[in-house]
Structure formats: structure tokens, C-alpha cells
Amino acid sequence: MHFRANPYFDHNVLTKSYRYNDDDDIIAIETTKIEWKENKNPTKVSKKKKAKKGKKSTGEVVWEDVDSFFNIFKDPLPEDDHYLTEAKDEAEFFREDLIPNSMEYYLDIMGDGEDFVY
């Protein structure tokens, strides 16, 4: 995916690659590691840590993960069967649906999966 200059990261291109073996099994997943600018990571949100009952708050800030489109570029998890199944479903969606029908998705004219709605 190509990006214009933006206040979140310096990359112009983010990639995610899936490598398959001859049996059509995923053997490797490679992603661009995004180097976020300071406090500009949309995959995390800051929250003040709550003080325990009867204690003063230290004002400490903790960062929590949130859902984001950019999570698809996070480093792959260890290769377990569940993760590989999800990765294969994701790769098939990109290869067989999203890329060939990208204009339809962009124009929001995709139907219920059976026919296009114009």
C-alpha cells in the first residue's frame, strides 16, 4: 500500500507478503515494521493508570492496544495452526476478493457476496 507524506509515519510503502509452498500452505509472512512518530500510533491509546483504593494517583500513563487497520502490519504471531488458518483466510481475501474488486469496494457497491449492487 502506498501512502502520501503524513504525520503518523515516514514510510511511503507498507507491504505484507505471504509465501506459500507447493501444497498451497503458508510458510512465511513478512510485513513492513511501521516506525510510528511520537504519540502518533493509532493502534494504541493512552490512559491514566488508576490508583488503588486509598492510594494517591501517580499520574502514570499506560498504553493499550486497540483495533486498527494498521494491525495487519504487526509482526506475525508464532506459527500455530489457528494463526496460520486466519492468515490463510486473510491472504485469500486479499488475493481473490479485495484486489480484483478494489474499485467496487472503494465505491461501496459490493453486494452480499453473490452479485454486485449498482
MOPAC internal coordinates of N, CA, C and O (Angstrom, degrees):
PM7 1SCF
backbone

  N    0.0000 0     0.00 0     0.00 0    0    0    0
  C    1.4343 1     0.00 0     0.00 0    1    0    0
  C    1.5219 1   107.82 1     0.00 0    2    1    0
  O    1.2310 1   121.58 1   -43.89 1    3    2    1
  N    1.3042 1   114.59 1   136.11 1    3    2    1
  C    1.4581 1   120.97 1  -178.08 1    5    3    2
  C    1.5274 1   109.34 1  -102.23 1    6    5    3
  O    1.2310 1   120.97 1   -40.42 1    7    6    5
  N    1.3259 1   115.75 1   139.58 1    7    6    5
  C    1.4580 1   121.67 1  -178.16 1    9    7    6
  C    1.5223 1   110.20 1  -128.86 1   10    9    7
  O    1.2310 1   121.36 1   -32.54 1   11   10    9
  N    1.3113 1   115.00 1   147.46 1   11   10    9
  C    1.4675 1   120.94 1   171.14 1   13   11   10
  C    1.5206 1   108.15 1   -79.89 1   14   13   11
  O    1.2310 1   120.81 1   -10.44 1   15   14   13
  N    1.3233 1   116.05 1   169.56 1   15   14   13
  C    1.4620 1   120.39 1   175.14 1   17   15   14
  C    1.5317 1   107.93 1   -56.57 1   18   17   15
  O    1.2310 1   120.97 1   -42.25 1   19   18   17
  N    1.3222 1   115.75 1   137.75 1   19   18   17
  C    1.4650 1   119.94 1  -176.93 1   21   19   18
  C    1.5222 1   109.57 1  -149.61 1   22   21   19
  O    1.2310 1   119.86 1   -14.10 1   23   22   21
  N    1.3393 1   117.87 1   165.90 1   23   22   21
  C    1.4693 1   120.63 1  -177.06 1   25   23   22
  C    1.5307 1   113.74 1   -82.24 1   26   25   23
  O    1.2310 1   119.33 1  -176.73 1   27   26   25
  N    1.3436 1   118.88 1     3.27 1   27   26   25
  C    1.4554 1   121.36 1  -174.07 1   29   27   26
  C    1.5290 1   114.02 1  -100.10 1   30   29   27
  O    1.2310 1   119.79 1   138.67 1   31   30   29
  N    1.3245 1   118.01 1   -41.33 1   31   30   29
  C    1.4633 1   121.85 1   179.25 1   33   31   30
  C    1.5204 1   109.30 1  -152.72 1   34   33   31
  O    1.2310 1   120.63 1   -16.39 1   35   34   33
  N    1.3390 1   116.40 1   163.61 1   35   34   33
  C    1.4641 1   121.09 1  -176.21 1   37   35   34
  C    1.5251 1   114.03 1   -92.87 1   38   37   35
  O    1.2310 1   119.58 1   167.66 1   39   38   37
  N    1.3211 1   118.41 1   -12.34 1   39   38   37
  C    1.4689 1   121.45 1  -177.69 1   41   39   38
  C    1.5314 1   111.20 1   -62.19 1   42   41   39
  O    1.2310 1   121.07 1   -36.44 1   43   42   41
  N    1.3165 1   115.55 1   143.56 1   43   42   41
  C    1.4618 1   120.75 1   171.58 1   45   43   42
  C    1.5160 1   110.53 1   -95.53 1   46   45   43
  O    1.2310 1   120.56 1   154.23 1   47   46   45
  N    1.3405 1   116.53 1   -25.77 1   47   46   45
  C    1.4545 1   121.59 1  -177.13 1   49   47   46
  C    1.5241 1   109.47 1  -134.09 1   50   49   47
  O    1.2310 1   120.35 1   -47.54 1   51   50   49
  N    1.3292 1   116.94 1   132.46 1   51   50   49
  C    1.4577 1   122.85 1   171.71 1   53   51   50
  C    1.5228 1   106.94 1  -116.47 1   54   53   51
  O    1.2310 1   120.51 1   -45.01 1   55   54   53
  N    1.3311 1   116.64 1   134.99 1   55   54   53
  C    1.4642 1   120.17 1  -178.67 1   57   55   54
  C    1.5191 1   110.86 1  -129.04 1   58   57   55
  O    1.2310 1   121.84 1   -25.19 1   59   58   57
  N    1.3187 1   114.09 1   154.81 1   59   58   57
  C    1.4580 1   122.25 1   170.22 1   61   59   58
  C    1.5109 1   105.23 1  -140.20 1   62   61   59
  O    1.2310 1   120.69 1   -57.74 1   63   62   61
  N    1.3320 1   116.28 1   122.26 1   63   62   61
  C    1.4621 1   121.55 1  -176.24 1   65   63   62
  C    1.5134 1   109.89 1  -119.11 1   66   65   63
  O    1.2310 1   121.15 1   -39.84 1   67   66   65
  N    1.3168 1   115.41 1   140.16 1   67   66   65
  C    1.4585 1   122.69 1   175.80 1   69   67   66
  C    1.5246 1   107.44 1  -115.73 1   70   69   67
  O    1.2310 1   120.14 1   -50.40 1   71   70   69
  N    1.3237 1   117.34 1   129.60 1   71   70   69
  C    1.4636 1   120.76 1   174.69 1   73   71   70
  C    1.5239 1   108.05 1  -110.31 1   74   73   71
  O    1.2310 1   121.55 1   -44.72 1   75   74   73
  N    1.3289 1   114.65 1   135.28 1   75   74   73
  C    1.4594 1   122.26 1  -177.94 1   77   75   74
  C    1.5194 1   110.39 1  -113.46 1   78   77   75
  O    1.2310 1   120.55 1   -24.73 1   79   78   77
  N    1.3378 1   116.55 1   155.27 1   79   78   77
  C    1.4580 1   120.26 1   170.75 1   81   79   78
  C    1.5343 1   108.22 1   -94.07 1   82   81   79
  O    1.2310 1   120.28 1     4.76 1   83   82   81
  N    1.3151 1   117.06 1  -175.24 1   83   82   81
  C    1.4673 1   121.41 1  -177.60 1   85   83   82
  C    1.5290 1   112.98 1   -65.18 1   86   85   83
  O    1.2310 1   120.00 1   158.10 1   87   86   85
  N    1.3433 1   117.60 1   -21.90 1   87   86   85
  C    1.4663 1   121.69 1   179.29 1   89   87   86
  C    1.5254 1   112.43 1   -89.47 1   90   89   87
  O    1.2310 1   120.29 1  -168.95 1   91   90   89
  N    1.3274 1   117.06 1    11.05 1   91   90   89
  C    1.4632 1   123.52 1  -179.49 1   93   91   90
  C    1.5292 1   112.64 1    65.24 1   94   93   91
  O    1.2310 1   120.43 1  -149.86 1   95   94   93
  N    1.3350 1   116.78 1    30.14 1   95   94   93
  C    1.4631 1   122.31 1   174.41 1   97   95   94
  C    1.5193 1   108.31 1  -100.22 1   98   97   95
  O    1.2310 1   120.61 1   -38.97 1   99   98   97
  N    1.3289 1   116.44 1   141.03 1   99   98   97
  C    1.4611 1   120.38 1   177.44 1  101   99   98
  C    1.5203 1   108.69 1   -71.70 1  102  101   99
  O    1.2310 1   120.70 1   -52.49 1  103  102  101
  N    1.3292 1   116.26 1   127.51 1  103  102  101
  C    1.4657 1   120.14 1   178.73 1  105  103  102
  C    1.5249 1   112.18 1  -111.47 1  106  105  103
  O    1.2310 1   120.24 1   162.88 1  107  106  105
  N    1.3345 1   117.14 1   -17.12 1  107  106  105
  C    1.4677 1   119.59 1   178.62 1  109  107  106
  C    1.5242 1   110.08 1  -159.18 1  110  109  107
  O    1.2310 1   121.39 1   -33.25 1  111  110  109
  N    1.3280 1   114.94 1   146.75 1  111  110  109
  C    1.4605 1   122.15 1   175.72 1  113  111  110
  C    1.5204 1   106.71 1  -129.99 1  114  113  111
  O    1.2310 1   120.83 1   -52.42 1  115  114  113
  N    1.3241 1   116.02 1   127.58 1  115  114  113
  C    1.4617 1   121.00 1   179.52 1  117  115  114
  C    1.5260 1   108.60 1  -123.78 1  118  117  115
  O    1.2310 1   120.68 1   -46.18 1  119  118  117
  N    1.3273 1   116.30 1   133.82 1  119  118  117
  C    1.4624 1   120.87 1  -179.88 1  121  119  118
  C    1.5226 1   110.19 1  -130.91 1  122  121  119
  O    1.2310 1   120.95 1   -24.36 1  123  122  121
  N    1.3167 1   115.78 1   155.64 1  123  122  121
  C    1.4573 1   120.85 1   172.72 1  125  123  122
  C    1.5229 1   108.02 1   -72.69 1  126  125  123
  O    1.2310 1   120.26 1   -50.08 1  127  126  125
  N    1.3174 1   117.11 1   129.92 1  127  126  125
  C    1.4629 1   120.43 1   175.03 1  129  127  126
  C    1.5229 1   107.18 1   -82.65 1  130  129  127
  O    1.2310 1   120.99 1   -62.08 1  131  130  129
  N    1.3134 1   115.72 1   117.92 1  131  130  129
  C    1.4634 1   120.34 1  -177.88 1  133  131  130
  C    1.5277 1   109.36 1   -83.03 1  134  133  131
  O    1.2310 1   121.16 1   -54.04 1  135  134  133
  N    1.3006 1   115.38 1   125.96 1  135  134  133
  C    1.4673 1   121.68 1   175.33 1  137  135  134
  C    1.5267 1   106.79 1   -98.05 1  138  137  135
  O    1.2310 1   120.84 1   -81.77 1  139  138  137
  N    1.3207 1   116.01 1    98.23 1  139  138  137
  C    1.4645 1   120.88 1  -176.55 1  141  139  138
  C    1.5177 1   110.90 1   -73.61 1  142  141  139
  O    1.2310 1   120.92 1   -35.49 1  143  142  141
  N    1.3196 1   115.85 1   144.51 1  143  142  141
  C    1.4632 1   120.15 1   172.42 1  145  143  142
  C    1.5254 1   107.66 1   -71.46 1  146  145  143
  O    1.2310 1   120.72 1   -20.41 1  147  146  145
  N    1.3124 1   116.22 1   159.59 1  147  146  145
  C    1.4594 1   121.59 1  -173.86 1  149  147  146
  C    1.5324 1   111.83 1   -55.94 1  150  149  147
  O    1.2310 1   121.31 1   -54.18 1  151  150  149
  N    1.3396 1   115.09 1   125.82 1  151  150  149
  C    1.4687 1   124.19 1   178.80 1  153  151  150
  C    1.5265 1   113.41 1    58.71 1  154  153  151
  O    1.2310 1   119.86 1  -151.24 1  155  154  153
  N    1.3335 1   117.86 1    28.76 1  155  154  153
  C    1.4659 1   121.52 1  -178.77 1  157  155  154
  C    1.5310 1   112.19 1  -120.57 1  158  157  155
  O    1.2310 1   119.45 1  -162.23 1  159  158  157
  N    1.3187 1   118.66 1    17.77 1  159  158  157
  C    1.4537 1   122.38 1  -177.46 1  161  159  158
  C    1.5350 1   110.29 1   -86.48 1  162  161  159
  O    1.2310 1   119.51 1   -70.49 1  163  162  161
  N    1.3432 1   118.54 1   109.51 1  163  162  161
  C    1.4709 1   119.95 1  -178.14 1  165  163  162
  C    1.5286 1   113.36 1   -75.76 1  166  165  163
  O    1.2310 1   119.70 1   177.23 1  167  166  165
  N    1.3380 1   118.17 1    -2.77 1  167  166  165
  C    1.4651 1   120.51 1   177.95 1  169  167  166
  C    1.5239 1   111.34 1   -90.11 1  170  169  167
  O    1.2310 1   120.65 1   178.84 1  171  170  169
  N    1.3285 1   116.36 1    -1.16 1  171  170  169
  C    1.4710 1   121.02 1   179.90 1  173  171  170
  C    1.5219 1   109.87 1  -134.95 1  174  173  171
  O    1.2310 1   121.37 1   -30.05 1  175  174  173
  N    1.3168 1   114.99 1   149.95 1  175  174  173
  C    1.4588 1   120.89 1   176.87 1  177  175  174
  C    1.5303 1   107.74 1  -129.75 1  178  177  175
  O    1.2310 1   120.78 1   -37.82 1  179  178  177
  N    1.3427 1   116.11 1   142.18 1  179  178  177
  C    1.4661 1   119.80 1  -179.63 1  181  179  178
  C    1.5224 1   109.69 1   -94.26 1  182  181  179
  O    1.2310 1   122.02 1   -38.05 1  183  182  181
  N    1.3167 1   113.74 1   141.95 1  183  182  181
  C    1.4635 1   121.00 1   176.55 1  185  183  182
  C    1.5171 1   108.14 1  -140.00 1  186  185  183
  O    1.2310 1   121.30 1   -34.57 1  187  186  185
  N    1.3314 1   115.13 1   145.43 1  187  186  185
  C    1.4623 1   118.64 1   175.93 1  189  187  186
  C    1.5208 1   108.33 1   -76.44 1  190  189  187
  O    1.2310 1   121.61 1   -45.16 1  191  190  189
  N    1.3090 1   114.52 1   134.84 1  191  190  189
  C    1.4577 1   120.39 1   179.86 1  193  191  190
  C    1.5291 1   108.42 1   -71.88 1  194  193  191
  O    1.2310 1   121.25 1   -49.33 1  195  194  193
  N    1.3210 1   115.22 1   130.67 1  195  194  193
  C    1.4660 1   119.70 1  -179.54 1  197  195  194
  C    1.5206 1   110.18 1   -77.63 1  198  197  195
  O    1.2310 1   121.46 1   -37.14 1  199  198  197
  N    1.3208 1   114.80 1   142.86 1  199  198  197
  C    1.4530 1   120.41 1   177.89 1  201  199  198
  C    1.5214 1   109.52 1   -78.59 1  202  201  199
  O    1.2310 1   120.87 1   -32.13 1  203  202  201
  N    1.3287 1   115.94 1   147.87 1  203  202  201
  C    1.4619 1   120.13 1   176.63 1  205  203  202
  C    1.5198 1   108.16 1   -70.78 1  206  205  203
  O    1.2310 1   121.33 1   -23.70 1  207  206  205
  N    1.3034 1   115.07 1   156.30 1  207  206  205
  C    1.4630 1   121.09 1  -176.89 1  209  207  206
  C    1.5301 1   111.04 1   -54.05 1  210  209  207
  O    1.2310 1   121.42 1   -52.42 1  211  210  209
  N    1.3168 1   114.89 1   127.58 1  211  210  209
  C    1.4572 1   120.87 1   177.84 1  213  211  210
  C    1.5244 1   114.35 1    85.31 1  214  213  211
  O    1.2310 1   119.84 1  -177.17 1  215  214  213
  N    1.3286 1   117.90 1     2.83 1  215  214  213
  C    1.4673 1   120.04 1  -179.85 1  217  215  214
  C    1.5202 1   109.59 1  -118.33 1  218  217  215
  O    1.2310 1   120.86 1   -23.94 1  219  218  217
  N    1.3298 1   115.97 1   156.06 1  219  218  217
  C    1.4575 1   121.61 1   177.88 1  221  219  218
  C    1.5265 1   109.87 1   -78.67 1  222  221  219
  O    1.2310 1   121.23 1   -34.47 1  223  222  221
  N    1.3118 1   115.25 1   145.53 1  223  222  221
  C    1.4666 1   120.33 1   176.77 1  225  223  222
  C    1.5202 1   109.52 1   -73.75 1  226  225  223
  O    1.2310 1   120.67 1   -41.37 1  227  226  225
  N    1.3125 1   116.33 1   138.63 1  227  226  225
  C    1.4605 1   121.06 1   178.34 1  229  227  226
  C    1.5269 1   110.70 1   -89.92 1  230  229  227
  O    1.2310 1   120.26 1   170.15 1  231  230  229
  N    1.3212 1   117.11 1    -9.85 1  231  230  229
  C    1.4547 1   121.01 1  -178.36 1  233  231  230
  C    1.5160 1   112.86 1    76.39 1  234  233  231
  O    1.2310 1   121.14 1  -165.25 1  235  234  233
  N    1.3419 1   115.42 1    14.75 1  235  234  233
  C    1.4621 1   119.93 1  -179.08 1  237  235  234
  C    1.5323 1   110.35 1   -66.35 1  238  237  235
  O    1.2310 1   120.92 1   -40.79 1  239  238  237
  N    1.3342 1   115.84 1   139.21 1  239  238  237
  C    1.4568 1   122.15 1   179.74 1  241  239  238
  C    1.5253 1   108.82 1  -104.99 1  242  241  239
  O    1.2310 1   120.97 1   -46.63 1  243  242  241
  N    1.3345 1   115.75 1   133.37 1  243  242  241
  C    1.4664 1   120.44 1   175.94 1  245  243  242
  C    1.5249 1   108.25 1  -117.12 1  246  245  243
  O    1.2310 1   120.65 1   -29.44 1  247  246  245
  N    1.3297 1   116.36 1   150.56 1  247  246  245
  C    1.4595 1   122.38 1  -179.77 1  249  247  246
  C    1.5151 1   108.99 1  -108.02 1  250  249  247
  O    1.2310 1   120.81 1   -50.86 1  251  250  249
  N    1.3340 1   116.05 1   129.14 1  251  250  249
  C    1.4597 1   121.42 1   179.88 1  253  251  250
  C    1.5219 1   109.66 1  -118.07 1  254  253  251
  O    1.2310 1   120.85 1   -36.25 1  255  254  253
  N    1.3441 1   115.97 1   143.75 1  255  254  253
  C    1.4597 1   121.28 1   177.03 1  257  255  254
  C    1.5248 1   110.30 1   -71.56 1  258  257  255
  O    1.2310 1   120.81 1   -36.70 1  259  258  257
  N    1.3300 1   116.06 1   143.30 1  259  258  257
  C    1.4646 1   122.25 1   175.10 1  261  259  258
  C    1.5266 1   108.21 1  -133.13 1  262  261  259
  O    1.2310 1   120.67 1   -18.75 1  263  262  261
  N    1.3266 1   116.32 1   161.25 1  263  262  261
  C    1.4535 1   120.74 1   177.68 1  265  263  262
  C    1.5247 1   109.99 1   -66.66 1  266  265  263
  O    1.2310 1   121.34 1   -41.49 1  267  266  265
  N    1.3325 1   115.04 1   138.51 1  267  266  265
  C    1.4525 1   120.82 1   179.90 1  269  267  266
  C    1.5169 1   109.06 1  -159.96 1  270  269  267
  O    1.2310 1   120.40 1   -30.71 1  271  270  269
  N    1.3100 1   116.83 1   149.29 1  271  270  269
  C    1.4585 1   122.11 1   172.63 1  273  271  270
  C    1.5223 1   110.41 1   -53.24 1  274  273  271
  O    1.2310 1   119.74 1   142.26 1  275  274  273
  N    1.3085 1   118.10 1   -37.74 1  275  274  273
  C    1.4593 1   122.75 1  -174.49 1  277  275  274
  C    1.5279 1   112.84 1   -70.72 1  278  277  275
  O    1.2310 1   119.55 1   170.15 1  279  278  277
  N    1.3303 1   118.47 1    -9.85 1  279  278  277
  C    1.4600 1   120.52 1   176.94 1  281  279  278
  C    1.5285 1   112.02 1   -63.42 1  282  281  279
  O    1.2310 1   119.52 1   159.07 1  283  282  281
  N    1.3335 1   118.52 1   -20.93 1  283  282  281
  C    1.4627 1   119.04 1   178.35 1  285  283  282
  C    1.5229 1   111.61 1   -67.25 1  286  285  283
  O    1.2310 1   119.91 1   164.95 1  287  286  285
  N    1.3291 1   117.77 1   -15.05 1  287  286  285
  C    1.4558 1   121.36 1   179.28 1  289  287  286
  C    1.5265 1   112.73 1   -96.75 1  290  289  287
  O    1.2310 1   119.88 1  -176.31 1  291  290  289
  N    1.3261 1   117.84 1     3.69 1  291  290  289
  C    1.4642 1   119.81 1   176.81 1  293  291  290
  C    1.5145 1   109.07 1   -68.75 1  294  293  291
  O    1.2310 1   120.91 1   -25.13 1  295  294  293
  N    1.3148 1   115.87 1   154.87 1  295  294  293
  C    1.4599 1   120.27 1   179.24 1  297  295  294
  C    1.5204 1   109.83 1   -57.17 1  298  297  295
  O    1.2310 1   120.66 1   -40.55 1  299  298  297
  N    1.3359 1   116.35 1   139.45 1  299  298  297
  C    1.4705 1   119.92 1   178.73 1  301  299  298
  C    1.5229 1   111.62 1   -60.03 1  302  301  299
  O    1.2310 1   121.43 1   -31.27 1  303  302  301
  N    1.3196 1   114.87 1   148.73 1  303  302  301
  C    1.4603 1   121.45 1   176.28 1  305  303  302
  C    1.5273 1   109.16 1   -74.82 1  306  305  303
  O    1.2310 1   120.29 1   -11.09 1  307  306  305
  N    1.3198 1   117.05 1   168.91 1  307  306  305
  C    1.4637 1   118.48 1   175.34 1  309  307  306
  C    1.5277 1   110.26 1   -54.95 1  310  309  307
  O    1.2310 1   120.70 1   -30.90 1  311  310  309
  N    1.2981 1   116.26 1   149.10 1  311  310  309
  C    1.4557 1   120.89 1  -174.38 1  313  311  310
  C    1.5241 1   111.34 1   -74.85 1  314  313  311
  O    1.2310 1   120.70 1   -91.10 1  315  314  313
  N    1.3284 1   116.27 1    88.90 1  315  314  313
  C    1.4559 1   120.53 1   172.16 1  317  315  314
  C    1.5255 1   108.17 1  -111.76 1  318  317  315
  O    1.2310 1   120.27 1   -14.99 1  319  318  317
  N    1.3188 1   117.09 1   165.01 1  319  318  317
  C    1.4670 1   121.02 1  -174.82 1  321  319  318
  C    1.5236 1   112.29 1   -59.47 1  322  321  319
  O    1.2310 1   120.04 1   137.98 1  323  322  321
  N    1.3412 1   117.54 1   -42.02 1  323  322  321
  C    1.4740 1   120.70 1  -178.57 1  325  323  322
  C    1.5247 1   110.76 1   -63.54 1  326  325  323
  O    1.2310 1   120.38 1   134.52 1  327  326  325
  N    1.3245 1   116.87 1   -45.48 1  327  326  325
  C    1.4647 1   120.55 1  -179.75 1  329  327  326
  C    1.5185 1   110.91 1   -63.92 1  330  329  327
  O    1.2310 1   119.94 1   136.23 1  331  330  329
  N    1.3268 1   117.71 1   -43.77 1  331  330  329
  C    1.4594 1   120.47 1  -178.94 1  333  331  330
  C    1.5279 1   111.54 1   -65.62 1  334  333  331
  O    1.2310 1   120.16 1   145.18 1  335  334  333
  N    1.3243 1   117.30 1   -34.82 1  335  334  333
  C    1.4660 1   120.39 1   176.66 1  337  335  334
  C    1.5209 1   110.15 1   -64.72 1  338  337  335
  O    1.2310 1   120.11 1   134.97 1  339  338  337
  N    1.3295 1   117.40 1   -45.03 1  339  338  337
  C    1.4667 1   121.19 1   177.65 1  341  339  338
  C    1.5257 1   110.97 1   -63.46 1  342  341  339
  O    1.2310 1   120.34 1   139.04 1  343  342  341
  N    1.3325 1   116.96 1   -40.96 1  343  342  341
  C    1.4628 1   120.86 1   179.83 1  345  343  342
  C    1.5231 1   110.66 1   -64.60 1  346  345  343
  O    1.2310 1   120.28 1   140.51 1  347  346  345
  N    1.3232 1   117.06 1   -39.49 1  347  346  345
  C    1.4620 1   120.01 1   179.38 1  349  347  346
  C    1.5233 1   110.05 1   -66.33 1  350  349  347
  O    1.2310 1   119.98 1   138.37 1  351  350  349
  N    1.3529 1   117.64 1   -41.63 1  351  350  349
  C    1.4690 1   120.98 1   177.01 1  353  351  350
  C    1.5225 1   110.58 1   -61.12 1  354  353  351
  O    1.2310 1   120.37 1   136.70 1  355  354  353
  N    1.3266 1   116.89 1   -43.30 1  355  354  353
  C    1.4595 1   121.63 1   179.01 1  357  355  354
  C    1.5289 1   110.73 1   -62.49 1  358  357  355
  O    1.2310 1   120.58 1   133.29 1  359  358  357
  N    1.3236 1   116.51 1   -46.71 1  359  358  357
  C    1.4629 1   120.86 1  -179.10 1  361  359  358
  C    1.5291 1   110.95 1   -62.95 1  362  361  359
  O    1.2310 1   120.20 1   138.36 1  363  362  361
  N    1.3201 1   117.23 1   -41.64 1  363  362  361
  C    1.4686 1   120.59 1   178.83 1  365  363  362
  C    1.5210 1   111.03 1   -64.98 1  366  365  363
  O    1.2310 1   119.91 1   141.66 1  367  366  365
  N    1.3354 1   117.78 1   -38.34 1  367  366  365
  C    1.4607 1   120.93 1   177.16 1  369  367  366
  C    1.5221 1   110.40 1   -60.39 1  370  369  367
  O    1.2310 1   120.51 1   132.76 1  371  370  369
  N    1.3429 1   116.63 1   -47.24 1  371  370  369
  C    1.4624 1   120.01 1   179.28 1  373  371  370
  C    1.5218 1   111.43 1   -62.12 1  374  373  371
  O    1.2310 1   120.76 1   132.01 1  375  374  373
  N    1.3278 1   116.14 1   -47.99 1  375  374  373
  C    1.4630 1   121.75 1  -173.33 1  377  375  374
  C    1.5302 1   112.45 1   -71.90 1  378  377  375
  O    1.2310 1   119.88 1   140.33 1  379  378  377
  N    1.3332 1   117.84 1   -39.67 1  379  378  377
  C    1.4608 1   120.55 1  -170.88 1  381  379  378
  C    1.5297 1   114.02 1  -101.31 1  382  381  379
  O    1.2310 1   119.96 1   162.26 1  383  382  381
  N    1.3314 1   117.68 1   -17.74 1  383  382  381
  C    1.4641 1   119.02 1  -174.30 1  385  383  382
  C    1.5248 1   112.91 1  -125.13 1  386  385  383
  O    1.2310 1   120.02 1   120.57 1  387  386  385
  N    1.3136 1   117.56 1   -59.43 1  387  386  385
  C    1.4634 1   120.83 1  -172.70 1  389  387  386
  C    1.5273 1   112.74 1   -65.59 1  390  389  387
  O    1.2310 1   119.94 1   130.26 1  391  390  389
  N    1.3111 1   117.72 1   -49.74 1  391  390  389
  C    1.4657 1   119.68 1  -176.86 1  393  391  390
  C    1.5263 1   111.74 1   -66.27 1  394  393  391
  O    1.2310 1   118.66 1   130.38 1  395  394  393
  N    1.3472 1   120.16 1   -49.62 1  395  394  393
  C    1.4678 1   118.70 1   179.50 1  397  395  394
  C    1.5321 1   113.24 1   -65.14 1  398  397  395
  O    1.2310 1   120.24 1   154.80 1  399  398  397
  N    1.3253 1   117.14 1   -25.20 1  399  398  397
  C    1.4670 1   120.84 1  -176.82 1  401  399  398
  C    1.5200 1   112.25 1  -114.19 1  402  401  399
  O    1.2310 1   120.16 1  -153.44 1  403  402  401
  N    1.3302 1   117.31 1    26.56 1  403  402  401
  C    1.4647 1   119.91 1  -173.65 1  405  403  402
  C    1.5170 1   113.17 1   -59.83 1  406  405  403
  O    1.2310 1   119.86 1   141.77 1  407  406  405
  N    1.3198 1   117.87 1   -38.23 1  407  406  405
  C    1.4657 1   119.66 1   179.79 1  409  407  406
  C    1.5286 1   110.33 1   -66.43 1  410  409  407
  O    1.2310 1   119.92 1   140.91 1  411  410  409
  N    1.3110 1   117.77 1   -39.09 1  411  410  409
  C    1.4587 1   120.89 1   178.60 1  413  411  410
  C    1.5268 1   111.27 1   -63.86 1  414  413  411
  O    1.2310 1   120.47 1   139.47 1  415  414  413
  N    1.3559 1   116.71 1   -40.53 1  415  414  413
  C    1.4665 1   119.93 1   176.12 1  417  415  414
  C    1.5247 1   110.29 1   -64.50 1  418  417  415
  O    1.2310 1   120.63 1   136.31 1  419  418  417
  N    1.3257 1   116.40 1   -43.69 1  419  418  417
  C    1.4596 1   121.11 1  -179.20 1  421  419  418
  C    1.5207 1   110.78 1   -60.64 1  422  421  419
  O    1.2310 1   120.23 1   137.03 1  423  422  421
  N    1.3248 1   117.17 1   -42.97 1  423  422  421
  C    1.4634 1   121.56 1  -179.16 1  425  423  422
  C    1.5222 1   112.79 1   -83.38 1  426  425  423
  O    1.2310 1   120.51 1   178.11 1  427  426  425
  N    1.3319 1   116.64 1    -1.89 1  427  426  425
  C    1.4588 1   123.19 1   178.56 1  429  427  426
  C    1.5295 1   111.39 1    57.97 1  430  429  427
  O    1.2310 1   120.98 1  -132.78 1  431  430  429
  N    1.3305 1   115.73 1    47.22 1  431  430  429
  C    1.4646 1   119.43 1   178.85 1  433  431  430
  C    1.5299 1   111.32 1  -117.34 1  434  433  431
  O    1.2310 1   120.58 1  -161.16 1  435  434  433
  N    1.3348 1   116.49 1    18.84 1  435  434  433
  C    1.4640 1   119.45 1   177.50 1  437  435  434
  C    1.5257 1   108.79 1   -74.54 1  438  437  435
  O    1.2310 1   121.23 1   -41.54 1  439  438  437
  N    1.3135 1   115.26 1   138.46 1  439  438  437
  C    1.4573 1   120.79 1   178.01 1  441  439  438
  C    1.5064 1   111.39 1   -86.73 1  442  441  439
  O    1.2310 1   120.96 1    30.27 1  443  442  441
  N    1.3187 1   115.78 1  -149.73 1  443  442  441
  C    1.4669 1   121.44 1  -177.88 1  445  443  442
  C    1.5335 1   112.07 1   -87.96 1  446  445  443
  O    1.2310 1   120.35 1  -161.89 1  447  446  445
  N    1.3021 1   116.94 1    18.11 1  447  446  445
  C    1.4529 1   120.90 1   178.55 1  449  447  446
  C    1.5161 1   113.02 1   100.15 1  450  449  447
  O    1.2310 1   120.16 1   166.05 1  451  450  449
  N    1.3455 1   117.30 1   -13.95 1  451  450  449
  C    1.4568 1   120.17 1  -179.45 1  453  451  450
  C    1.5198 1   111.60 1   -96.45 1  454  453  451
  O    1.2310 1   119.68 1   133.16 1  455  454  453
  N    1.3059 1   118.21 1   -46.84 1  455  454  453
  C    1.4596 1   123.65 1   179.92 1  457  455  454
  C    1.5234 1   109.44 1  -139.05 1  458  457  455
  O    1.2310 1   121.02 1   -20.26 1  459  458  457
  N    1.3036 1   115.65 1   159.74 1  459  458  457
  C    1.4606 1   120.33 1   173.78 1  461  459  458
  C    1.5234 1   108.58 1   -79.29 1  462  461  459
  O    1.2310 1   121.06 1   -33.48 1  463  462  461
  N    1.3275 1   115.57 1   146.52 1  463  462  461
  C    1.4521 1   121.48 1   176.63 1  465  463  462
  C    1.5227 1   107.31 1  -110.49 1  466  465  463
  O    1.2310 1   120.02 1   -59.82 1  467  466  465
  N    1.3272 1   117.57 1   120.18 1  467  466  465
  C    1.4577 1   121.42 1  -178.27 1  469  467  466
  C    1.5101 1   110.25 1  -109.21 1  470  469  467
  O    1.2310 1   120.10 1   180.00 1  471  470  469

